[in-house]
Amino acid sequence: MARSVTVTSTWPDMLGGIASESKRVVAAHSRHFLALSVLFLLPLSSLLVAAPSFLFSSSTTASVSSSPPSFSLLRLDLHLPGLSTPSIVALYFSAAILLFLSAAAAVSGSVHRGFYGRPVKLLASLRSLPAPLAGLVLTLAAALLPLAAIFLLLASLLVLSFKALDFLHLSPSFSPYIYSLFAAVAVISLILLQLHWSLAGVIAILESSWGFAPLQRSAALIKMMRLASLCIHLFFEIAIGLTLWGCSLGKVGKTEGDWSEVVPVVARTIFALGITTVMFLYWMVTGVVLYMYCKALHGELAREIAEEFAWEYVFLPFDERKVPHVVSVIRQ
């Protein structure tokens, strides 16, 4: 049974291929990716799902102290010696981000091995985390420098614009237009950088590079696939945003301790937690598959496949029968 990665000339076809390949890789190693999701992605998902309850709890602390006791799902009443609640939340958020980056490193390596049919093992993935995680963190730090420079420049231009309005004695009614202009420029800059650097994390992990090198490599590799990358990012961002928004609707206001009111909120929270975690997982998986497709477009994947299968037969675990597969790249 032969499997081929077909790289066509239209990006909608590529999107379909990326989605199909991502689904295949996850289905072939479902237990492995489930374990990685629980270990690394669940903490950040829990924090995002619990954020509306915490914000409401923080804004109503004074009123709650003088009112009868009530039930609020996921309310964070944390009291540790020497630490305030915001400090505890900041520590938890930092730990969740670190685990999220660890998930990116582990999932990327696992998808890459699964794509070539090599065995995917949880302990091996965990043991190999330090090096790719360090490269990913350094690449993230390098990406933050241009972002900080751009927003600092925009902020400086915004201040100068308001000073120019005062100097020219123009009407303050221009202020909303200036804010809108600079906000639009900031959003467009962020989207363009995201498109150019969308593969930087995967490159830092799989190619053992770090710093500005993965950013430059991503900008060169993502050519001809920018629209596909934009669609992928928009889909997952909108899906996760709608999931969190839908979950937050059931947490607005106080809920009395009646099970008929509490159970729907609990069910909605668990559902949102699961959907958010799965969405994060597939976002990472599709990013790696997109990277493989981009390499195929640039003629790099065929050489890697030839080197990978030059001296041995490999059983690619696509189903329970362990049927041998041949991987090929077809460029049209």
N, C-alpha and C positions, 0 to 999 in steps of 0.2 A: 504494500500500500504506500503510495508516494504522497508526500505533502510538499507543496510549493508555496513560496512567498511571492506573490505576483505584484509587481510594482507597475501600476498603470500610469497614464498621463493625467488623469483627473483626480483631484483631491477628494471628491465624494467617494469614489471607489476605494481610495486609500483609507478613508475613515472607516468604511465597512470592513476592510481587511484588518485594520488595527483593532477594531472592536471584536471581531471574530477570533483573532489570535490571542487577545487578552483573555477572553472567556475560556479559550482552550487551555491556556497555561494555568489559570486559576483552578479550573475544573480538574486538571490532571494532578494537582497537588493541593487539593482543597483543605486537608487537615493541616498541612504546613502553613498555609497562608492564614488559616483561622487562628492558629497558635500565635503567629506574629501579630495579628490584629489585636488579639486579647492582651498580649504582653505590652505592645508599644502604642497602638492607636486608641485603645479604649480610654486611657486617662485624659487625652485632649478632647475626645468626643464627650466625655462626661463633663468636663469643665465648660465646654461650649453649650451643652444642653442645660446645665445648671446655672449658667450666667444670668438668664432673666430672673430666676428665683432669688439669686443673690443680690442683684441690683434692686429688686423690689424690697427685699428684706433690709438692705442697707438704708433705703430711702424712708422706711417706715419704722425705724427702730424706736424713735421717740413716741410715736402713737401706739405702738404695740405695748410699750412698758406701762401705759396707763389704761389699756383696754383689757377686756376679758381674754383668757388664753384662747388661741386659735391654732389651726393646723395649716402650715405652709410647706408644701413639698420642697425638699432639697434646700431648706433655709439653712444658712451656714452661721451658726452661733458658735464661733470658735474663740476659746479663751485659753491661751497658752502663756506661761510666764515670760515676760520680756518681749512678746511679739503681739502686734496688733493684728486685727483681722485682715486689713489690706496687705500686710507683710506676709502673712500665711498664704493668702491667695497668690501673691507675686511669686513666692517660692514654689507653690504648686504649679503655677503656669510655666515657670522656667523648667521645672522637671518634666512637665508634659511636652514642652517644645523639644527638649533633649531626647525624650523617648520617641517623639515624632520623627526627628532626624535619624534616630537609630532605626526606626521602621523603614525609612526611605533607603538607608544603606542595606538593610537585610532583605527587603523586598526586591530591590534592584538586582542584587546579586542572585537571588533565587530565581527571578524571572529570566535572567540571562542564562543561568544554568538549565532551567527548564526549557528554554527555547531551543537549546542544542541537544536536549535529551539526556543531559547528565543528571545523576542522582541529586536530589534536593533533600538535605537533612537539616533539622532544626539546630542541633548542637554545633554543626559545622558553620551554619550561618551566624550563630551567636559568637563563636570563637573568632570569626573573621571580621567582627564589627569595628574594632579600634581604628585600624588604618583607614578604611573608607569613611568612617564617621569623622575622623580628624580632617581629612581632605574636604569633606562636605562643609564642615564648620568654617574652615579657612576660606573656601569659595564663597560661602554666604557672607562672611565678613568683607571679602573683597567686593562683592556686589553692593553692599550697603554704602561703600564709600562714594561711588558715582551717584547713587540715589540721594545721599545726604548733600552732596555738592549741588545737584539739580534743585532740590527743594530749598536749600540755602540761597541759591541764586534767585529763585522765584520769590522767596520771602523778601529778599533785598529789593528786588524790582517792585514788589507790591508796596513796600514802605516808601520807596522813592516816588511811586505814582501818587500816593496820598500827599506826600510833601509837595509834589508839583501842583496838585489841586489846590492846596492851601496857598502856595506861592502865586498862582494865577488867579486866585479868588473865584474859582469855579464853584458851581453849585454842588453841595454834597449828594445830590440825587444821582451823580455819576458813580458813587461808591458801589452800589449793587452790581453794576455792569463790570466794574473793575474786578470785584470778587469773582464773578461768574467767569470772566475771561481767564484769570489766573487758575481757577479751579479746573477749567476745561484743559488748559495747557498741562497742568499737573497730571490729570487723568490720562490724557493722550500719551504723555511721556512715560507714565507707568505702564500703560498697555504695550507700547512699542518695546520697552525694555523687557517686559515679560515675554513677548513674542521672540525676541532675539536671544534671550537667556533661558528659554524654557527647557533646554536640554543640558544646561550647565551642571545641575545636580547629578544627573545620571552619568554624565561624562566624568565628573570628579570621582564618582564611585567606581565605575567600570574601567576607566582608563588610568586610574591612579595618578591623577593630576590634581592641582589645587591652585587657589588664587585666581589671577586674571586669565590664566591659560584656558580653563574650561569655558569661561565667558566668551572668549574669542573663538574657540572651537565651536561652541553652540551657535554663534551668529553665522558662521560659515556653513554649518551642517544643516541648519533649519531652512535654508533657501529652498524654494519650491514647495515647502510644507507649512508655510506660515498660516494659511487659512485653516488647514487641518488642525494645527496646534491651537489656533484661536477658538475654533469650535469645541475642541476637547476641554480647554480651560473654562470657557463660558458654560458649557454643559454642567461640569462638576461644581463650579462656583454657584451657579443658579440653583442646582439641585440641593446642595448642602444648605444654602441660604434659605430656600423655601421650607426645607425640613425643620430647621431651627426656628424659623418664624412661625410655622404651624404648631410646633411644640410650645412655643411661648404664649400662644393665644389662650391656652388652658391654664396659665399660671398667673394671669393678671388678676389682682385682687386677692382677698383673703378667702380661704376655704375652710369652712367649719369641719370638725372631725367626724363627718358622716361618711360611711363607706360608699354610699351611693354616689357621692361627689368625689371621693378620694380615688376610687378604683379607676375611673376614666383618665384621671390625670397621671396616675402611675403607669397605666397601659400606654398612654400617649408618649410618656417620657422614655419608656423602654423601647418602644417602636422607633422613636427619633434617634435614640442612642445606637441602635442596631443599624439603621439606615445610614447615619453619619459615618460610622466606622467602616461599613462596606464601601461607601462612596470614597472615603479616603484611600482605602486599599486599591480599588479599581483605578483611581486617579494615578496612583504610583505605578501600577502595572501598565496602564496605557502609555504613560510617559516613557517607560523602558521600550515598549514595542514601537512607539513612535521613533525612538532613537534608532532601533534596528531598521525601520523602513527608510529613515533618512540616510543611513549608511548604505542601504541597498541602492538608493537613488544615485549616490555618489560612487557606486562601484566598489565599495569597501567590503560589503557583506559576502560577496561571492568568494573573495580571497580568504576570508576568515572561515567560511564553511569548508573550503577545500583543505585548509590547514587542519580544521577540527576533525574531519573524517578521512584524512589521508591514509591512515595506517590501521584503522580498526572499524569494525561494524558496531554500530550503536543502536540499542533498542530505545526508541522514544516512547515513553509511557503515556500514550494518548488514550488507551482503553485497557480493559482488564486482560485482554489476550496478549498484550505485549508484542504486537505485530511490528516487525522491523519497518522503519520508515526511511525514506531518502529525502533529504532537504535540498532544495534547489531554489535559485533565484532567477526569475524570468523578468527581463526588462522589455517593455513594449514601448 
